[in-house]
Amino acid sequence: MCGIFGGFDRRGDQFGNDLARVACERMRHRGPDDEGIAESDGVLICNRRLSILDLGGGHQPMFSDDGQISVVQNGEIYNFLELARGLNCRTKCDTEVILRLYERDGENFIHQLNGMFAIAIFDRRHRKLLLYRDRTGQKPLYIHDDGNRMMFASEIKSLLGAGVPAEVDQEALDAYLTYNFVPPPATLFRGIRHLMPGHRLTIEEQGIREEKWWELPQNSEADRHESDWQDEIIETLKDAIRVRLRADVPLGAFLSGGIDSSAVVKLMSEQLERRVQTFCIGFDDPRFDESKFAQSVADLCNSDHTCRVMHPGMLDNWPLATYHNDQPHGDMSFVPTYQVSRLAREHVKVVLTGDGGDELFAGYDVHRKFFSDFDPTQSQSEFERSFVKAISLFSHNEKQSIYSSTLRRELAESDPMQFAEPLFCPLRQHDKINQALGLDVKLLLPGNNLVKPDKMAMAVSLEPRAPFLDYRMVELAFRIPGTMKLSNGVTKRILKKALERHLPHDIIYRKKQMFTVPIGEWFKRELKPWVEDLLFSKRFDDRGIFDSTGVREMVANHAAGSHNYTRQIRAMIALELWHRVFVDAQFDHAPNYEELGLKSPVTTPSDLSKDRNAA
């Protein structure tokens, strides 16, 4: 696990060590253990390393014996031991496996990798730079190209540190308010884009070429018995966990008490000879607290469990989360994810997580609600638009009602469907449930749900690993008919059936709770003055994004309880904090509220209550 940075100058000009070091320093948290910088022929590749494998022998960049090929990567290749056989590797590091595979097999070596990764390879023989991103986008990779110089980085703040201007992309802003995150490949920064998951970028003198190197299976298989699918799910998940237990540092797991993290911890406990270290976050408000369920699973698995109870004081970390995310996210669970990551990092350097299970097996309420009212006579286009509408934060009309007149004119032709429609295209042979899940995998995961564990864990130099997102598990899930996942209002049906041999019934079939915080209630009471100070401020109005009357009405109606505008208020606050962190100033650190010109919203001590430990 690391952070990478680099670039390709078409004129052959040098980037220089000063620029490289500033860019690397902005993401030191991703790799506090080591730094490596290499430049030749106007091509730069850099690495900040978090040492997980071969602690002494994994320095990056890694070079071929003749010095003509150099490699940096962010991530982990879980099947590196199997791939290393016959490659004559000199280290026990997965980065060398990438290097030797490229030497032997060329550009298409990538198909052999099982892992999460963003990889840069410079082949000096042809002055060619290759960038690869993993299949589901677990590791980020941002690109800026001004026509003369292309730069890439694991974090946008590194590009800003290298001189890329922080300018707002208004069309991406409009999409943010639709999806509650900025949908890739767009970013909220004009001129910076995300390399899409499963894509390769080739940069040469002649130009840039982008290609897709991986795609979801094109069809599900309808002729297999459900019990066969259940067996394959468990066996695939077990092996995905097995290869993710490879580490030369302490390793644990997040345990929320939900079915996905519980399954991971249970299957981990069956494979490890020692007790699993597990970590969770709880809340005083029982409507949002899952800690008792996590404790139940911890007792079942005999894990070494630590739970930390959160209070409104956790909101002191909202600017910090914004800084590390690079972009605004309306998903408030980024803050508790940071807290549980910080808790885990006190004990371990790697955690396994349950990320991906909901997107593969239809675990969200939106899936259940949408398909319970689904009209099968809809055209394909109508289906796609209706699903995007179901997952949207603001509808088109709602955005128009709160936008300033200037922004309404500027965005008159904007259509956020442009981000979803191309992703639906290769999914259209699937049933409608798997098409919806395919969009979640291609858009929601890399745009939001994988940003959260990556950015929040890496903020504290912790590596998260997601067994459900092993590519074998992903491809298996999309071979299973959607009706086996979502049936008669039961979400994740086939996964739940498969886990009945491993987890108690009350854990598998209890009502799902979202991993979030009770901030909507805080907006009505403790945080109401703070919300008004922020969203009614002259600074907020002067941005020219929103009509102040519409915003004030929304906040007042929420406080009165006549409407629940929690998500909308959250998204606007996140957007304003982002402007203050990245546009109004250039911070080289995570700022606090005072530095952003705000009072802290914290009304309780920031020191959290003591941990609850289970022996």
Secondary structure as the mmCIF struct_conf table of DSSP 4:
data_model
#
loop_
_struct_conf.conf_type_id
_struct_conf.id
_struct_conf.beg_label_comp_id
_struct_conf.beg_label_asym_id
_struct_conf.beg_label_seq_id
_struct_conf.end_label_comp_id
_struct_conf.end_label_asym_id
_struct_conf.end_label_seq_id
STRN STRN1 CYS A 2 ASP A 9
TURN_TY1_P TURN_TY1_P1 ARG A 10 ARG A 11
HELX_RH_AL_P HELX_RH_AL_P1 ASN A 17 GLU A 25
TURN_TY1_P TURN_TY1_P2 ARG A 26 MET A 27
HELX_RH_3T_P HELX_RH_3T_P1 ARG A 28 ARG A 30
STRN STRN2 PRO A 32 PRO A 32
BEND BEND1 ASP A 33 ASP A 33
STRN STRN3 ASP A 34 SER A 40
TURN_TY1_P TURN_TY1_P3 ASP A 41 GLY A 42
STRN STRN4 VAL A 43 ARG A 49
BEND BEND2 LEU A 53 ASP A 54
TURN_TY1_P TURN_TY1_P4 LEU A 55 GLY A 57
BEND BEND3 GLN A 60 PRO A 61
STRN STRN5 MET A 62 PHE A 63
TURN_TY1_P TURN_TY1_P5 ASP A 65 ASP A 66
BEND BEND4 GLY A 67 GLY A 67
STRN STRN6 ILE A 69 ILE A 77
TURN_TY1_P TURN_TY1_P6 TYR A 78 ASN A 79
HELX_RH_AL_P HELX_RH_AL_P2 PHE A 80 ALA A 84
TURN_TY1_P TURN_TY1_P7 ARG A 85 GLY A 86
BEND BEND5 LEU A 87 LEU A 87
BEND BEND6 ARG A 90 LYS A 92
HELX_RH_AL_P HELX_RH_AL_P3 ASP A 94 ASP A 105
HELX_RH_3T_P HELX_RH_3T_P2 GLY A 106 GLN A 112
STRN STRN7 GLY A 115 ASP A 123
TURN_TY1_P TURN_TY1_P8 ARG A 124 ARG A 127
STRN STRN8 LYS A 128 ARG A 133
BEND BEND7 ARG A 135 THR A 136
BEND BEND8 LYS A 139 LYS A 139
STRN STRN9 TYR A 142 ASP A 145
BEND BEND9 GLY A 147 ASN A 148
STRN STRN10 ARG A 149 ALA A 153
BEND BEND10 SER A 154 GLU A 155
HELX_RH_AL_P HELX_RH_AL_P4 ILE A 156 GLY A 161
TURN_TY1_P TURN_TY1_P9 ALA A 162 GLY A 163
STRN STRN11 VAL A 168 VAL A 168
HELX_RH_AL_P HELX_RH_AL_P5 GLN A 170 TYR A 179
BEND BEND11 ASN A 180 PHE A 181
TURN_TY1_P TURN_TY1_P10 PRO A 184 PRO A 185
BEND BEND12 LEU A 188 LEU A 188
STRN STRN12 PHE A 189 PHE A 189
TURN_TY1_P TURN_TY1_P11 ARG A 190 GLY A 191
STRN STRN13 ILE A 192 HIS A 194
HELX_LH_PP_P HELX_LH_PP_P1 LEU A 195 MET A 196
TURN_TY1_P TURN_TY1_P12 PRO A 197 GLY A 198
STRN STRN14 HIS A 199 GLU A 204
TURN_TY1_P TURN_TY1_P13 GLU A 205 GLN A 206
STRN STRN15 GLY A 207 LYS A 212
BEND BEND13 GLN A 218 GLN A 218
BEND BEND14 ASP A 223 ARG A 224
HELX_RH_AL_P HELX_RH_AL_P6 GLU A 226 ARG A 244
TURN_TY1_P TURN_TY1_P14 LEU A 245 LEU A 245
BEND BEND15 ASP A 248 VAL A 249
STRN STRN16 LEU A 251 PHE A 254
BEND BEND16 GLY A 257 GLY A 258
HELX_RH_AL_P HELX_RH_AL_P7 ILE A 259 GLN A 271
BEND BEND17 GLU A 273 ARG A 274
HELX_LH_PP_P HELX_LH_PP_P2 ARG A 275 VAL A 276
STRN STRN17 GLN A 277 PHE A 283
BEND BEND18 ASP A 284 ASP A 285
TURN_TY1_P TURN_TY1_P15 PRO A 286 PHE A 288
HELX_RH_AL_P HELX_RH_AL_P8 SER A 291 CYS A 301
TURN_TY1_P TURN_TY1_P16 ASN A 302 ASN A 302
STRN STRN18 ASP A 304 MET A 310
HELX_RH_3T_P HELX_RH_3T_P3 PRO A 312 ASN A 317
HELX_RH_AL_P HELX_RH_AL_P9 TRP A 318 ASN A 325
BEND BEND19 ASP A 326 GLN A 327
TURN_TY1_P TURN_TY1_P17 MET A 332 SER A 333
HELX_RH_AL_P HELX_RH_AL_P10 PHE A 334 ARG A 345
TURN_TY1_P TURN_TY1_P18 GLU A 346 HIS A 347
BEND BEND20 LYS A 349 LYS A 349
STRN STRN19 VAL A 350 LEU A 352
TURN_TY1_P TURN_TY1_P19 ASP A 355 GLY A 356
HELX_RH_AL_P HELX_RH_AL_P11 GLY A 357 PHE A 361
TURN_TY1_P TURN_TY1_P20 ALA A 362 ALA A 362
BEND BEND21 TYR A 364 TYR A 364
HELX_RH_AL_P HELX_RH_AL_P12 ASP A 365 SER A 372
BEND BEND22 ASP A 373 ASP A 373
TURN_TY1_P TURN_TY1_P21 PRO A 376 THR A 377
BEND BEND23 GLN A 378 GLN A 378
HELX_RH_AL_P HELX_RH_AL_P13 GLN A 380 ILE A 391
BEND BEND24 LEU A 393 PHE A 394
HELX_RH_AL_P HELX_RH_AL_P14 HIS A 396 ILE A 402
STRN STRN20 TYR A 403 TYR A 403
HELX_RH_AL_P HELX_RH_AL_P15 SER A 405 GLU A 410
TURN_TY1_P TURN_TY1_P22 LEU A 411 GLU A 413
TURN_TY1_P TURN_TY1_P23 PRO A 416 PRO A 416
HELX_RH_AL_P HELX_RH_AL_P16 MET A 417 PHE A 424
HELX_RH_3T_P HELX_RH_3T_P4 CYS A 425 LEU A 427
TURN_TY1_P TURN_TY1_P24 ARG A 428 GLN A 429
BEND BEND25 HIS A 430 HIS A 430
HELX_RH_AL_P HELX_RH_AL_P17 LYS A 432 LEU A 439
HELX_RH_PI_P HELX_RH_PI_P1 ASP A 440 ASN A 449
TURN_TY1_P TURN_TY1_P25 LEU A 450 LEU A 450
HELX_RH_AL_P HELX_RH_AL_P18 VAL A 451 MET A 458
TURN_TY1_P TURN_TY1_P26 ALA A 459 SER A 461
STRN STRN21 GLU A 463 ARG A 465
HELX_RH_3T_P HELX_RH_3T_P5 PRO A 467 LEU A 469
BEND BEND26 ASP A 470 ASP A 470
HELX_RH_AL_P HELX_RH_AL_P19 TYR A 471 ALA A 477
TURN_TY1_P TURN_TY1_P27 PHE A 478 ARG A 479
BEND BEND27 ILE A 480 ILE A 480
HELX_RH_3T_P HELX_RH_3T_P6 GLY A 482 MET A 484
TURN_TY1_P TURN_TY1_P28 LYS A 485 LYS A 485
BEND BEND28 LEU A 486 LEU A 486
STRN STRN22 SER A 487 SER A 487
TURN_TY1_P TURN_TY1_P29 ASN A 488 GLY A 489
STRN STRN23 VAL A 490 VAL A 490
TURN_TY1_P TURN_TY1_P30 THR A 491 LYS A 492
HELX_RH_AL_P HELX_RH_AL_P20 ARG A 493 LEU A 499
TURN_TY1_P TURN_TY1_P31 GLU A 500 HIS A 502
BEND BEND29 LEU A 503 LEU A 503
HELX_RH_AL_P HELX_RH_AL_P21 HIS A 505 ILE A 508
BEND BEND30 TYR A 509 ARG A 510
HELX_LH_PP_P HELX_LH_PP_P3 LYS A 511 LYS A 512
BEND BEND31 PHE A 515 PHE A 515
HELX_RH_AL_P HELX_RH_AL_P22 ILE A 519 LYS A 524
TURN_TY1_P TURN_TY1_P32 ARG A 525 LEU A 527
HELX_RH_AL_P HELX_RH_AL_P23 LYS A 528 LEU A 535
TURN_TY1_P TURN_TY1_P33 PHE A 536 PHE A 536
BEND BEND32 SER A 537 SER A 537
HELX_RH_AL_P HELX_RH_AL_P24 LYS A 538 ASP A 542
TURN_TY1_P TURN_TY1_P34 ARG A 543 ARG A 543
BEND BEND33 GLY A 544 ILE A 545
STRN STRN24 PHE A 546 PHE A 546
HELX_RH_AL_P HELX_RH_AL_P25 SER A 548 ALA A 560
TURN_TY1_P TURN_TY1_P35 GLY A 561 GLY A 561
BEND BEND34 SER A 562 HIS A 563
HELX_RH_AL_P HELX_RH_AL_P26 THR A 566 TRP A 578
HELX_RH_PI_P HELX_RH_PI_P2 HIS A 579 VAL A 583
BEND BEND35 ASP A 584 ASP A 584
BEND BEND36 ASP A 588 HIS A 589
TURN_TY1_P TURN_TY1_P36 TYR A 593 TYR A 593
HELX_RH_3T_P HELX_RH_3T_P7 GLU A 594 LEU A 596
TURN_TY1_P TURN_TY1_P37 GLY A 597 GLY A 597
BEND BEND37 THR A 604 THR A 604
BEND BEND38 SER A 606 ASP A 607
HELX_LH_PP_P HELX_LH_PP_P4 LEU A 608 ASP A 611
STRN STRN25 ARG A 612 ALA A 614
#
